[in-house]
Amino acid sequence: QVQLVESGGGLVQAGDSLRLSCGASGRTFSFLDMGWFRQAPGKEREFVGAFKWNGGTTHYGDSVKGRFTISRDNAKNTLYLQMNSLNPEDTAVYYCAAVRLGRPTTAQAIRDIATYDYWGQGTQVTVSS
């Protein structure tokens, strides 16, 4: 079982930057595929980005590509989401998620909510215009 706790959300203005963190429990973090999703009011949960542990490849949703960057610090069991050039459309609850140890993922599957086994409670990001 992996427990995830997000932090770093808040209220910012359009054009600002913000960095979210996701702390994970346990000793297997280094071997987990990790992802970020977000959900705005009245909308479905949306893929933001992911970081595959094997090879260190990253994947991003079209709406955030070029503005958001995912990174991880395995020594700290922490996943990050650096968000730049924020706009009001980025307002949402942001969730960190993890794929269970040993479950293989493809570049397509890692964008799918159903691929993930563990979820954090979410952190609110609000961008004012």
C-alpha positions in Angstrom: 0.0 0.0 0.0 1.3 3.4 -1.0 0.0 6.6 0.6 0.3 9.9 -1.3 0.0 13.4 0.1 -0.1 16.4 -2.1 0.9 19.9 -1.1 1.7 23.3 -2.6 -1.7 24.3 -3.9 -3.0 27.8 -3.5 -4.4 31.0 -5.1 -2.2 32.7 -7.7 -2.7 35.2 -10.5 -2.6 34.5 -14.2 1.0 34.2 -15.4 2.3 33.1 -12.1 4.1 29.9 -11.3 3.5 27.2 -8.6 5.1 24.0 -7.6 3.2 21.1 -6.3 4.7 18.3 -4.3 3.5 14.7 -3.7 5.1 12.8 -0.8 4.8 9.0 -1.0 5.1 6.4 1.8 7.1 3.2 1.7 10.3 2.0 0.2 9.2 1.3 -3.4 8.8 4.9 -4.7 11.8 4.7 -6.9 10.2 1.8 -8.9 6.7 3.4 -9.3 5.2 5.1 -12.3 3.7 8.3 -11.1 1.2 10.7 -12.5 -0.6 14.0 -12.0 -4.2 14.5 -12.8 -6.6 17.4 -12.2 -10.3 17.9 -12.0 -12.2 21.2 -12.4 -15.7 21.7 -11.1 -18.2 19.9 -13.3 -15.5 18.3 -15.5 -14.0 14.8 -15.7 -10.6 14.2 -14.2 -7.9 15.1 -16.7 -4.4 13.7 -17.3 -1.8 16.3 -16.6 1.5 14.3 -16.8 3.4 11.3 -15.8 6.9 10.1 -14.9 7.9 6.5 -15.7 10.4 5.1 -13.3 12.1 2.9 -15.9 13.9 5.2 -18.3 12.8 8.3 -16.6 10.5 9.3 -19.5 7.8 12.0 -19.0 4.5 12.4 -20.7 2.2 15.5 -20.7 -1.3 16.4 -21.5 -1.7 18.6 -24.5 -3.2 21.5 -22.4 -0.1 21.7 -20.2 2.7 20.7 -22.6 5.5 23.3 -22.6 4.3 25.0 -19.4 4.3 22.2 -16.8 7.3 20.0 -15.8 7.2 16.8 -13.8 10.3 15.7 -11.8 11.0 13.4 -8.9 13.4 13.0 -6.1 13.7 9.4 -5.2 15.8 10.1 -2.1 12.9 12.1 -0.7 10.1 9.9 -2.0 8.7 13.0 -3.7 7.1 13.8 -7.0 6.9 17.4 -8.2 4.8 19.4 -10.7 6.3 22.7 -11.7 3.6 24.8 -13.2 4.5 28.0 -15.2 2.4 30.5 -17.1 -0.7 29.6 -15.2 -4.1 30.7 -16.5 -7.6 30.5 -15.1 -8.3 27.3 -17.1 -5.7 25.6 -14.9 -7.9 26.0 -11.9 -8.7 22.6 -10.5 -8.0 20.1 -7.7 -4.7 18.4 -8.6 -4.2 14.8 -7.7 -1.1 12.7 -7.5 -1.3 9.0 -8.4 0.8 5.9 -8.5 0.8 2.7 -10.3 1.3 -0.4 -8.2 4.8 -1.9 -8.1 5.5 -4.2 -11.0 2.5 -3.3 -13.1 3.7 -2.6 -16.6 2.4 0.5 -18.3 2.5 1.7 -21.9 2.8 5.3 -23.1 -0.9 5.3 -23.7 -1.9 3.5 -20.5 0.0 5.9 -18.3 -2.5 8.6 -19.4 -5.5 6.6 -18.3 -7.0 7.1 -14.8 -7.8 3.4 -14.7 -4.1 2.5 -14.8 -3.4 4.0 -11.4 -3.9 2.2 -8.1 -3.2 4.8 -5.5 -4.4 8.4 -5.2 -3.8 11.3 -3.0 -6.5 13.5 -1.5 -5.8 16.4 -3.9 -4.7 20.0 -3.5 -6.6 23.0 -4.8 -5.0 25.3 -7.4 -6.9 28.5 -8.2 -5.7 30.9 -10.8 -7.4 34.3 -10.9 -7.5 36.5 -14.1 
